[in-house]
Amino acid sequence: MSDAIADAKRALRAELRERRNLLSEAALDTAGSGVREQLDALVEQLDVRSMSCYLSIQTEPDTREFVVEAVRRGIRVLLPVTRADGLLDWAVATDEGEVAEGLFGLSEPTGELLGPIAVNDVDLLVIPAAAVDTSGMRLGWGRGYFDKTLGSMEGCPPVYAVVFDTEVLDEVPQDLHDQPVTGVVTPTRTLTLAPTAR
């Protein structure tokens, strides 16, 4: 990655992180409710039986209630578990939602670990992002876990990143290893941005 691209990514991430840290609890609650409604509609539209999602942190639009409700509705939800080698293991979400602190201090499921290829069987991937541009390029938080996962999948299903409305940008800095997403889910809308097939 060139220094210019790395610097641009770092600067944009810092700006987005600061904006998220300024959001009020009420704004976060509203965003979480909106994202839950949008994800419910997306899952129904795509007739999803099995999917991956993630457990949001405090400054992200909430995905946790969606995960619990999806499990209760009979959807098999895989949650990521970070590994030191830069890959993701997966665990099946339960409606009890038992979690522990993972590698980077993130909440991760405590169930039986499935290997990285477990995600190859899902109908939909829902992943975190710092921002997404209108061509479908995603800016992650810099560790590369989801880019590696998406780049290694054959016949990748639809991939939707979850961001706040203000984080759908005209353009994000990108490098060769960065993977596009099919679309984006915000608290107010779901946009399909790029073709599903990779």
C-alpha positions in Angstrom: 0.0 0.0 0.0 1.4 3.4 -0.9 2.1 5.9 1.9 -0.4 8.3 0.4 -3.2 5.7 0.4 -2.3 4.6 4.0 -2.2 8.2 5.2 -5.6 9.0 3.5 -7.2 5.9 5.1 -5.7 6.8 8.5 -7.0 10.4 8.4 -10.5 9.4 7.2 -10.7 6.7 9.9 -9.7 9.2 12.6 -12.3 11.7 11.4 -15.1 9.0 11.3 -14.1 7.7 14.7 -14.3 11.2 16.2 -17.7 11.8 14.7 -19.0 8.5 16.1 -17.6 9.3 19.5 -19.7 12.6 19.5 -23.0 10.8 18.9 -25.5 11.0 21.8 -27.0 7.9 23.4 -30.4 8.8 21.9 -28.8 9.1 18.4 -27.2 5.7 18.8 -30.5 4.1 20.1 -32.4 5.6 17.1 -29.7 4.3 14.7 -29.8 0.8 16.2 -33.6 0.6 15.8 -33.3 1.8 12.2 -30.6 -0.7 11.4 -32.5 -3.5 12.9 -35.6 -2.7 10.7 -33.4 -2.5 7.6 -31.7 -5.8 8.4 -35.0 -7.5 9.1 -36.3 -6.3 5.7 -33.1 -7.4 3.9 -33.1 -10.9 5.5 -36.8 -11.3 4.4 -36.2 -10.0 0.9 -33.2 -12.4 0.4 -35.0 -15.3 2.1 -32.0 -15.8 4.3 -31.7 -19.1 6.3 -28.1 -18.7 7.3 -25.9 -15.6 7.6 -22.9 -14.0 9.2 -23.2 -10.9 11.3 -21.1 -9.3 14.1 -21.6 -7.9 17.6 -21.5 -4.1 17.4 -19.5 -2.0 19.8 -20.8 1.0 21.5 -20.0 3.5 18.8 -21.5 1.4 16.0 -25.1 1.1 14.9 -26.4 -1.7 17.1 -26.6 -5.2 15.6 -26.9 -7.2 18.8 -30.7 -7.1 19.1 -31.0 -8.0 15.4 -28.8 -11.1 16.0 -30.9 -12.2 19.0 -34.1 -11.8 17.1 -32.8 -13.5 14.0 -31.7 -16.6 16.1 -35.1 -16.7 17.7 -36.7 -16.7 14.2 -34.6 -19.8 13.3 -31.9 -18.1 11.2 -28.5 -19.6 11.7 -26.2 -16.7 12.5 -22.4 -17.0 12.5 -20.4 -14.5 14.5 -16.7 -13.8 13.9 -14.0 -14.7 16.3 -10.6 -13.0 15.6 -7.4 -15.0 15.4 -3.8 -13.9 15.8 -3.0 -15.0 12.2 -5.4 -12.4 10.7 -8.1 -14.9 9.9 -11.6 -15.3 11.4 -13.1 -18.3 13.0 -16.8 -18.4 13.4 -19.3 -19.5 16.2 -23.0 -20.0 15.9 -25.0 -17.3 17.8 -27.4 -18.4 20.5 -30.3 -16.5 21.9 -28.6 -16.4 25.2 -25.8 -14.4 23.5 -22.9 -15.6 25.7 -19.8 -13.6 24.9 -16.3 -13.0 26.2 -13.6 -10.5 25.4 -11.7 -11.4 22.3 -8.3 -10.6 20.8 -8.8 -6.8 20.4 -11.1 -6.3 23.4 -14.2 -6.9 21.3 -17.1 -9.0 22.4 -17.0 -12.4 20.7 -19.2 -15.5 21.1 -18.0 -18.3 23.4 -19.5 -21.3 21.6 -17.8 -24.0 19.6 -15.3 -22.5 17.1 -15.8 -23.3 13.5 -13.0 -22.7 11.1 -12.6 -19.9 8.6 -14.4 -21.8 5.8 -17.6 -22.1 7.8 -18.7 -18.8 6.4 -18.7 -20.3 2.9 -22.2 -21.7 3.5 -24.1 -18.5 4.4 -26.7 -16.7 2.3 -25.7 -13.2 3.4 -22.7 -11.5 5.1 -23.3 -8.4 7.3 -20.0 -6.8 8.2 -18.8 -3.6 10.0 -17.2 -0.7 8.2 -15.9 2.8 8.8 -17.4 4.0 5.5 -18.6 2.8 2.1 -18.5 4.7 -1.1 -21.1 4.8 -3.8 -19.3 2.2 -6.0 -19.3 -0.3 -3.1 -15.8 0.1 -1.9 -15.6 -0.4 1.9 -13.2 1.3 4.3 -12.6 -1.0 7.3 -10.9 -0.2 10.5 -7.5 -1.3 9.3 -6.9 -4.9 10.5 -8.0 -6.5 7.2 -9.9 -9.4 8.7 -13.0 -9.0 6.5 -11.0 -8.1 3.4 -9.1 -11.4 3.8 -12.4 -13.3 4.4 -14.1 -11.9 1.4 -11.1 -12.2 -0.9 -10.8 -15.9 -0.1 -14.4 -16.9 -0.7 -15.6 -18.7 -3.8 -19.1 -17.8 -4.9 -19.4 -15.1 -2.3 -23.0 -14.3 -1.3 -24.3 -10.8 -1.0 -22.2 -8.7 1.5 -23.7 -5.7 3.2 -21.7 -3.3 5.4 -23.4 -1.4 8.2 -22.7 2.3 8.7 -24.3 5.5 9.7 -26.1 7.5 7.0 -23.3 10.1 6.9 -20.7 7.4 6.2 -21.9 6.6 2.7 -19.3 8.7 0.8 -18.6 9.5 -2.8 -15.2 7.9 -2.6 -13.0 6.1 -0.1 -9.3 5.5 -0.4 -8.6 2.0 -1.7 -5.8 -0.4 -2.3 -5.5 -3.7 -4.2 -6.5 -6.0 -1.3 -9.6 -4.0 -0.4 -12.8 -5.9 -1.2 -16.0 -4.3 -2.4 -19.4 -5.0 -0.8 -22.7 -5.6 -2.5 -24.5 -2.9 -0.6 -24.8 -0.9 2.6 -27.3 -0.8 5.4 -27.8 2.5 7.3 -30.4 3.4 9.9 -32.7 4.8 7.2 -32.0 2.8 4.1 -30.5 -0.2 2.4 -28.6 0.5 -0.8 -27.4 -2.1 -3.4 -24.2 -0.6 -4.8 -22.4 -3.4 -6.7 -23.2 -6.7 -8.3 -23.3 -9.7 -6.0 -21.0 -11.9 -8.1 -17.2 -11.5 -7.6 
